[in-house]
Structures are given as C-alpha cells and as structure tokens.
Amino acid sequence: MKVKFLAHASFLTTTNNGTKIITDPYKAGCFNNALGYKPINESADIVLISHDHDDHNCVSEVTGQPKIIKEVGSKAVKDVKISGIGSYHDTQKGTQRGNNIIFVIEADGLRIVHLGDLGHGLSKEEYEKIGNVDVLLVPVGGYFTINEKVATEIMNGTNPKILIPMHYKTSVLDFPIAEVDDFTKDKKNVKRFGNSEIEVTKETLPKTPEIWVLKMLKCDKGKDYHE
C-alpha cells in the first residue's frame, strides 16, 4: 500500500490492487486564499469526507467517478473496507463546529485511521471502535482541532506503528494553528522524509512506533515539513 500526503488533511492511499482513496480533499484558495495549497487534481475510486467544510469536502477537486462516503457506518468498496465512526469537531459535542467522522481504512492487511478534524480526546468506547491501528493520520495544529497534547494522548492510546501528523501550519496556510514542530519537538523516533509518498506493508511496519513527517505534494513554498 502507498500513502501520499497531498496537503492539509488530504491523503491519497493506493492499495496493491490499484484502488485509490482520497481523504478530505480541500478547495484550493478557500477562505479568501488562506489555504494556499495547489489544486489536488488527482483521480480516485473512493473519497472520504470527514465533515462539510471547504478545506475538507471539495469533491470537485478529484477526478474520475469516485464513490463518496461522508457518513458513519461500514461499507465495502472494491478491495477496501471503510468504517466511519462518529465524533465531533469540538469539545462541546459539535455545538461549536459540528460533527466529524473518523475513518478506518482496511486493505492489504493494514488498518489506516484518519481522524479528520477531530476536536476532542477519545473515550474508551471510541478507542474500542477504532481498534488496532497500523497507520494513524492525526491533526496536530490545534485551535480548530485537537492540539499537540491531545494528539499525544491519542497516540499513546492507539499505539500506532506509524503516526503521520497533518493539519498544521505551513508557509502557505494562513490559519491560526501550530506548526508540526510543536508536536514533534519532544518526541522520540521521529523520521522526516524528503518526499510525499511512502510504501507500507504489514511485514515492513516498524517494530517500535515511529512518527513519520512527510512533505506535502501540493505545497511548493518554504520548508513545509520543517527540516
């Protein structure tokens, strides 16, 4: 399986059979150009939408005729099982920013969990629904989502083999959120990649949990992953 970090909270996951899944496609230039990433312009078979905000729900940025999933529950599409778990975009049960969906993607013997714009810590029941995690895609910027402290709590609670930070401040994102270094500065086993795509198999997962910081494919200004 290949996982490519497009930008913000959007990833392109490609299974060994070639099925392509895009999570949370953003609208380039949304919020009065506060989001300055390049247009996605990628093809997909499946698009997962955690919530209906412009920086997460722009299906028109995705080519092909993908199956759109934006609700809780389980679905099977081609060689992929998708499970949507209900959660909230804030700490007040959605009264401030609405609902959020955590997606569990199962394919090629792996479990990838995308937390979307999760705004709160997880309960015991939510941890049980998520289950075992091989790759965790977690927002770390705070303000609109969980911050580095809560992200660390969830990392410890889910114990993923690989954690990939997302939804953090970059040179072309004018949001009042923190940079990825605020999350990684006190962490061990942090690896920084000079590319946006990694390949993962069950056999090659690290034996000790690691944090992998990927470059963003759609960010072409500055050190968008803070070397």
C-alpha positions in Angstrom: 0.0 0.0 0.0 1.2 3.5 -0.8 0.2 6.6 1.2 0.8 10.0 -0.4 0.4 13.3 1.6 -1.3 15.8 -0.7 -1.6 18.6 1.8 -3.5 19.8 4.9 -5.6 16.7 5.9 -5.8 15.2 2.4 -4.0 11.9 1.6 -4.1 9.6 -1.4 -3.9 6.0 -0.4 -3.4 3.4 -3.2 -3.9 -0.3 -2.5 -1.9 -3.1 -4.0 -4.8 -3.7 -6.5 -4.7 -0.1 -7.6 -7.7 1.2 -5.7 -7.3 4.9 -4.9 -8.7 6.5 -1.8 -8.6 10.3 -1.2 -9.4 11.7 2.3 -10.7 15.2 2.9 -10.0 16.9 -0.4 -9.6 20.7 0.1 -10.8 23.6 -2.1 -7.6 25.4 -3.3 -7.8 29.1 -2.3 -10.7 28.7 0.1 -11.3 31.1 3.0 -10.1 34.1 1.0 -6.9 32.3 -0.1 -5.9 31.4 3.5 -5.4 27.9 2.2 -2.7 28.3 -0.5 -2.0 24.7 -1.5 -2.1 23.8 -5.1 -5.3 22.1 -6.5 -5.5 18.4 -5.8 -6.2 17.3 -9.4 -5.9 13.6 -8.5 -8.1 10.7 -9.6 -9.7 8.4 -7.0 -12.1 5.4 -6.7 -13.2 6.4 -3.2 -13.4 9.8 -1.5 -13.8 10.1 2.3 -15.2 13.3 3.7 -14.9 13.8 7.5 -17.1 16.9 7.6 -18.5 19.6 5.3 -16.0 22.4 5.5 -14.3 23.8 2.4 -10.9 22.6 3.4 -12.1 19.0 3.7 -15.0 18.4 1.4 -14.2 19.6 -2.1 -15.1 16.6 -4.2 -14.8 18.7 -7.4 -11.0 18.7 -6.9 -11.0 14.9 -7.5 -11.2 13.4 -11.0 -12.7 10.1 -12.0 -16.1 8.9 -10.7 -15.3 8.1 -7.1 -17.7 6.7 -4.5 -18.3 9.4 -2.0 -18.5 8.4 1.7 -19.4 11.0 4.2 -21.4 9.1 6.8 -20.9 6.8 9.7 -21.1 3.0 9.3 -19.3 0.3 7.4 -19.0 -0.1 3.6 -17.0 -2.3 1.3 -15.8 -0.8 -2.0 -13.7 -3.0 -4.3 -10.9 -4.4 -2.1 -11.3 -1.8 0.7 -13.4 -1.9 3.9 -14.3 1.6 5.2 -15.7 2.2 8.7 -16.9 5.7 9.7 -17.0 6.4 13.4 -19.0 9.4 14.7 -17.2 12.1 16.6 -17.1 15.9 17.0 -15.2 18.9 15.6 -15.0 20.5 19.1 -15.2 19.7 22.8 -18.9 20.6 23.1 -20.4 17.7 21.2 -20.5 19.5 17.9 -22.3 22.7 19.1 -19.4 24.9 18.0 -18.1 23.4 14.8 -20.3 20.4 14.0 -19.7 16.7 13.7 -16.7 14.8 12.5 -16.1 11.3 11.1 -13.1 9.2 12.0 -12.4 6.8 9.1 -10.8 3.4 9.4 -9.5 2.1 6.1 -8.8 -1.6 5.9 -6.9 -3.1 2.9 -3.8 -5.2 2.2 -3.9 -6.5 5.7 -3.4 -3.0 7.1 -5.6 -0.6 9.2 -5.2 3.1 8.5 -7.1 5.6 10.7 -7.8 9.1 9.5 -9.0 11.3 12.4 -10.4 14.1 10.2 -10.8 17.4 12.1 -11.2 15.7 15.5 -11.8 18.3 18.2 -11.7 16.3 21.4 -10.0 13.4 23.2 -11.3 9.9 22.7 -13.4 7.9 25.1 -12.8 4.2 26.0 -15.7 3.3 23.7 -14.2 5.3 20.8 -10.9 3.7 21.3 -12.6 0.3 21.1 -14.4 1.2 17.9 -11.1 2.3 16.3 -9.3 -0.9 17.4 -5.8 -1.8 16.3 -4.0 0.9 14.3 -1.1 0.4 11.9 -1.0 4.0 10.5 -2.6 7.0 12.3 -3.2 10.2 10.4 -3.7 12.8 13.1 -4.3 16.6 13.2 -1.8 18.3 15.5 -2.2 22.1 14.9 -4.8 22.8 17.5 -7.4 25.7 17.5 -9.8 24.1 15.0 -8.7 20.5 16.0 -7.0 18.7 18.8 -3.7 20.2 19.8 -0.3 18.5 20.3 -1.1 17.5 23.8 -4.4 15.7 22.9 -2.7 14.2 19.8 -0.1 12.8 22.0 -2.7 11.3 24.3 -4.4 9.6 21.3 -1.0 8.4 20.0 -0.4 6.7 23.3 -4.0 5.4 23.5 -4.0 3.9 20.0 -0.3 2.9 19.9 0.0 3.0 16.1 3.0 1.5 14.3 3.3 4.8 12.3 1.9 8.2 13.1 1.7 10.8 10.3 0.9 14.4 11.5 -1.4 16.5 9.4 -3.5 19.8 9.6 -0.7 22.0 10.9 0.7 25.5 10.0 2.8 25.8 6.8 4.2 28.7 4.8 1.1 28.8 2.6 -1.6 28.1 5.2 -2.8 31.3 6.9 -4.7 29.5 9.8 -4.0 30.3 13.5 -2.7 26.8 14.2 0.6 25.4 15.3 3.5 24.1 13.2 4.3 20.4 13.2 7.4 21.0 15.3 5.2 21.9 18.3 4.1 18.2 18.2 7.4 16.5 17.3 9.8 18.6 19.4 9.7 16.3 22.5 9.1 13.0 20.7 11.4 10.1 20.0 11.6 8.1 16.8 10.7 11.0 14.5 11.6 10.5 10.9 11.4 13.3 8.3 11.0 12.3 4.7 12.1 14.4 1.7 9.2 13.1 -0.3 5.4 13.0 0.0 4.8 9.2 -0.6 5.7 6.2 1.5 5.0 2.5 0.9 3.8 0.4 3.8 3.3 -3.4 4.1 2.4 -5.5 7.1 5.8 -7.1 7.0 7.8 -3.8 6.9 5.9 -1.9 9.7 8.4 -0.7 12.3 8.6 -2.8 15.4 8.8 0.3 17.6 6.2 3.0 17.0 7.5 5.9 14.8 6.4 9.4 13.8 6.8 10.0 10.0 6.7 13.6 8.9 6.1 13.7 5.2 6.5 16.6 2.7 3.3 17.9 1.2 3.0 17.2 -2.5 0.8 20.3 -3.1 2.9 22.7 -1.1 5.7 24.3 -3.2 6.8 27.2 -0.9 9.1 27.1 2.0 10.0 24.2 4.3 6.5 22.8 4.5 7.6 19.9 6.8 10.2 21.8 8.8 13.6 20.2 8.1 
